Amino acid sequence: MIETDETDEAIIRLLQTDGRMSNREVARQLNLSEGTVRQRLKRLQETKAIRLGAVVDAARIGLTFSCYLQIIVAAPKLRKAAEAIARLESAAFVGITLGEHNLIAMVNSHNRDDLADIIQNRITPIDGVLHVDAFELISAYKHRYDLARIR
Amino acid sequence: MRPDSRPLDALDNAIIAELRADGRVPNKALAERYNVSEATISARIHALADSNVVRVIAQRDVRALGYDFMGFANIFVAGRPLLDVAREIAEIEEVASLSRVMGDPPLIAQVNGRDRHHFLHVIEKQISSIAGITHVSTHLTLEIVRFNIDLGTLESE
C-alpha cells in the first residue's frame, strides 16, 4: 500500500474536481511550491496510486448499448475463453469469478444488432462456453469513475 | 433538451482522442496542433466536461486504497419500487457501480471490499438488509483479465 500524507491528499482532492488544473494553480491554492506539486504528482503516478486521465462517457461516443454477460465456461477452457473475450474490442471488462457463473464480462456496442452479433456469434461459439446470461444495461444509478484498477 | 444533446464536431472528437491519450496535454499544444486559439480549446474542454462527455480527473487506485476484493452482486427486488431500493444501495460507499439491467435480477452492483470479511459484511449486512431486496447472489472476482477504466457513465440517474 502506498503511503500518502496530508499534502498528497490535498493535491488529489483538487485534481479530483479538475484533473487538468495546472501544477502552478494547485501550488497556488495549497500554498506550496510548483516543484513540490510536480514531485508529489510524479511519485503518485509512478507508484500508480493515481491516474490522471480522461474518462469518457461510453454512450456519448456512440457506445449506446451495453450488456453484462454472466457466463459458464467448462473449467479447463476458462482461461483461454476469458482471454479470447478480452481480446474483443467491445469488451470493457472481463473477470474470472467464483459463483453461479465463472466468467463475467461487460460489452459495449454502437447498436443493438451489433451487440447481439457479438454475444451470439463472437462469444457463444468460443470453445468451452456452455451458457451465456445476458443483461442489457438500461441505465446507471451509480458509477464511481474516480475509483479504478490502475495497478 | 438535455444539456448533453449537442452533437460533437470534428474538433470535439479530436480533443477527446487527445485527452484519452494524455489527459494533461496543455491547451497551448492542442491550439497549435489544430490551428485554433487557446481560448477555443479551453472553452471546448469545459463544454465537453460540463455536458458529461469527457472529464479529466484524478482516479485513485482501489488497491492503493486497500480494497483488495471486488465482486458483483445480482440483486433481486420485489414489493418496492426499484428506484427507491436503488437509491439506498447507491448510498453505500463500497458500491462502486450500480446498473439497472433488463431482466431478472433488475440490478447488478459492483462491490469493493478490503478483504473477504468486509466484502461479505457489505453484501450480507448492508445490501441484503435493504427493504424490497428478496435475495442477492454474488460473484467474487478471482482475476481481472481486462478492465477499461477510461470508459464509464459520467451522468448517473
Boltz contact constraints between the chains, C-beta under 6 A:
constraints:
  - contact:
      token1: [A, 2]
      token2: [B, 64]
      max_distance: 6.0
  - contact:
      token1: [A, 12]
      token2: [B, 58]
      max_distance: 6.0
  - contact:
      token1: [A, 15]
      token2: [B, 58]
      max_distance: 6.0
  - contact:
      token1: [A, 16]
      token2: [B, 57]
      max_distance: 6.0
  - contact:
      token1: [A, 16]
      token2: [B, 58]
      max_distance: 6.0
  - contact:
      token1: [A, 19]
      token2: [B, 23]
      max_distance: 6.0
  - contact:
      token1: [A, 19]
      token2: [B, 56]
      max_distance: 6.0
  - contact:
      token1: [A, 19]
      token2: [B, 57]
      max_distance: 6.0
  - contact:
      token1: [A, 19]
      token2: [B, 58]
      max_distance: 6.0
  - contact:
      token1: [A, 20]
      token2: [B, 56]
      max_distance: 6.0
  - contact:
      token1: [A, 48]
      token2: [B, 61]
      max_distance: 6.0
  - contact:
      token1: [A, 49]
      token2: [B, 61]
      max_distance: 6.0
  - contact:
      token1: [A, 49]
      token2: [B, 64]
      max_distance: 6.0
  - contact:
      token1: [A, 50]
      token2: [B, 58]
      max_distance: 6.0
  - contact:
      token1: [A, 50]
      token2: [B, 60]
      max_distance: 6.0
  - contact:
      token1: [A, 51]
      token2: [B, 59]
      max_distance: 6.0
  - contact:
      token1: [A, 52]
      token2: [B, 23]
      max_distance: 6.0
  - contact:
      token1: [A, 52]
      token2: [B, 24]
      max_distance: 6.0
  - contact:
      token1: [A, 52]
      token2: [B, 58]
      max_distance: 6.0
  - contact:
      token1: [A, 53]
      token2: [B, 23]
      max_distance: 6.0
  - contact:
      token1: [A, 54]
      token2: [B, 19]
      max_distance: 6.0
  - contact:
      token1: [A, 54]
      token2: [B, 20]
      max_distance: 6.0
  - contact:
      token1: [A, 54]
      token2: [B, 23]
      max_distance: 6.0
  - contact:
      token1: [A, 54]
      token2: [B, 54]
      max_distance: 6.0
  - contact:
      token1: [A, 54]
      token2: [B, 56]
      max_distance: 6.0
  - contact:
      token1: [A, 55]
      token2: [B, 55]
      max_distance: 6.0
  - contact:
      token1: [A, 55]
      token2: [B, 150]
      max_distance: 6.0
  - contact:
      token1: [A, 55]
      token2: [B, 152]
      max_distance: 6.0
  - contact:
      token1: [A, 56]
      token2: [B, 54]
      max_distance: 6.0
  - contact:
      token1: [A, 56]
      token2: [B, 151]
      max_distance: 6.0
  - contact:
      token1: [A, 57]
      token2: [B, 52]
      max_distance: 6.0
  - contact:
      token1: [A, 57]
      token2: [B, 53]
      max_distance: 6.0
  - contact:
      token1: [A, 57]
      token2: [B, 154]
      max_distance: 6.0
  - contact:
      token1: [A, 58]
      token2: [B, 151]
      max_distance: 6.0
  - contact:
      token1: [A, 60]
      token2: [B, 53]
      max_distance: 6.0
  - contact:
      token1: [A, 68]
      token2: [B, 108]
      max_distance: 6.0
  - contact:
      token1: [A, 82]
      token2: [B, 145]
      max_distance: 6.0
  - contact:
      token1: [A, 86]
      token2: [B, 145]
      max_distance: 6.0
  - contact:
      token1: [A, 86]
      token2: [B, 146]
      max_distance: 6.0
  - contact:
      token1: [A, 91]
      token2: [B, 146]
      max_distance: 6.0
  - contact:
      token1: [A, 92]
      token2: [B, 148]
      max_distance: 6.0
  - contact:
      token1: [A, 92]
      token2: [B, 151]
      max_distance: 6.0
  - contact:
      token1: [A, 93]
      token2: [B, 147]
      max_distance: 6.0
  - contact:
      token1: [A, 94]
      token2: [B, 145]
      max_distance: 6.0
  - contact:
      token1: [A, 94]
      token2: [B, 146]
      max_distance: 6.0
  - contact:
      token1: [A, 95]
      token2: [B, 141]
      max_distance: 6.0
  - contact:
      token1: [A, 95]
      token2: [B, 144]
      max_distance: 6.0
  - contact:
      token1: [A, 96]
      token2: [B, 142]
      max_distance: 6.0
  - contact:
      token1: [A, 96]
      token2: [B, 143]
      max_distance: 6.0
  - contact:
      token1: [A, 97]
      token2: [B, 139]
      max_distance: 6.0
  - contact:
      token1: [A, 97]
      token2: [B, 141]
      max_distance: 6.0
  - contact:
      token1: [A, 98]
      token2: [B, 140]
      max_distance: 6.0
  - contact:
      token1: [A, 98]
      token2: [B, 142]
      max_distance: 6.0
  - contact:
      token1: [A, 99]
      token2: [B, 138]
      max_distance: 6.0
  - contact:
      token1: [A, 99]
      token2: [B, 139]
      max_distance: 6.0
  - contact:
      token1: [A, 104]
      token2: [B, 72]
      max_distance: 6.0
  - contact:
      token1: [A, 104]
      token2: [B, 139]
      max_distance: 6.0
  - contact:
      token1: [A, 135]
      token2: [B, 101]
      max_distance: 6.0
  - contact:
      token1: [A, 135]
      token2: [B, 103]
      max_distance: 6.0
  - contact:
      token1: [A, 136]
      token2: [B, 102]
      max_distance: 6.0
  - contact:
      token1: [A, 137]
      token2: [B, 99]
      max_distance: 6.0
  - contact:
      token1: [A, 137]
      token2: [B, 101]
      max_distance: 6.0
  - contact:
      token1: [A, 138]
      token2: [B, 100]
      max_distance: 6.0
  - contact:
      token1: [A, 138]
      token2: [B, 102]
      max_distance: 6.0
  - contact:
      token1: [A, 139]
      token2: [B, 100]
      max_distance: 6.0
  - contact:
      token1: [A, 139]
      token2: [B, 157]
      max_distance: 6.0
  - contact:
      token1: [A, 140]
      token2: [B, 99]
      max_distance: 6.0
  - contact:
      token1: [A, 140]
      token2: [B, 153]
      max_distance: 6.0
  - contact:
      token1: [A, 140]
      token2: [B, 156]
      max_distance: 6.0
  - contact:
      token1: [A, 141]
      token2: [B, 86]
      max_distance: 6.0
  - contact:
      token1: [A, 141]
      token2: [B, 90]
      max_distance: 6.0
  - contact:
      token1: [A, 141]
      token2: [B, 98]
      max_distance: 6.0
  - contact:
      token1: [A, 141]
      token2: [B, 157]
      max_distance: 6.0
  - contact:
      token1: [A, 142]
      token2: [B, 90]
      max_distance: 6.0
  - contact:
      token1: [A, 142]
      token2: [B, 97]
      max_distance: 6.0
  - contact:
      token1: [A, 142]
      token2: [B, 98]
      max_distance: 6.0
  - contact:
      token1: [A, 142]
      token2: [B, 156]
      max_distance: 6.0
  - contact:
      token1: [A, 143]
      token2: [B, 97]
      max_distance: 6.0
  - contact:
      token1: [A, 143]
      token2: [B, 152]
      max_distance: 6.0
  - contact:
      token1: [A, 143]
      token2: [B, 153]
      max_distance: 6.0
  - contact:
      token1: [A, 143]
      token2: [B, 156]
      max_distance: 6.0
  - contact:
      token1: [A, 144]
      token2: [B, 96]
      max_distance: 6.0
  - contact:
      token1: [A, 145]
      token2: [B, 152]
      max_distance: 6.0
  - contact:
      token1: [A, 146]
      token2: [B, 59]
      max_distance: 6.0
  - contact:
      token1: [A, 147]
      token2: [B, 60]
      max_distance: 6.0
  - contact:
      token1: [A, 147]
      token2: [B, 62]
      max_distance: 6.0
  - contact:
      token1: [A, 147]
      token2: [B, 96]
      max_distance: 6.0
  - contact:
      token1: [A, 148]
      token2: [B, 59]
      max_distance: 6.0
  - contact:
      token1: [A, 148]
      token2: [B, 149]
      max_distance: 6.0
  - contact:
      token1: [A, 149]
      token2: [B, 62]
      max_distance: 6.0
  - contact:
      token1: [A, 149]
      token2: [B, 147]
      max_distance: 6.0
  - contact:
      token1: [A, 150]
      token2: [B, 61]
      max_distance: 6.0
  - contact:
      token1: [A, 151]
      token2: [B, 61]
      max_distance: 6.0
  - contact:
      token1: [A, 151]
      token2: [B, 63]
      max_distance: 6.0
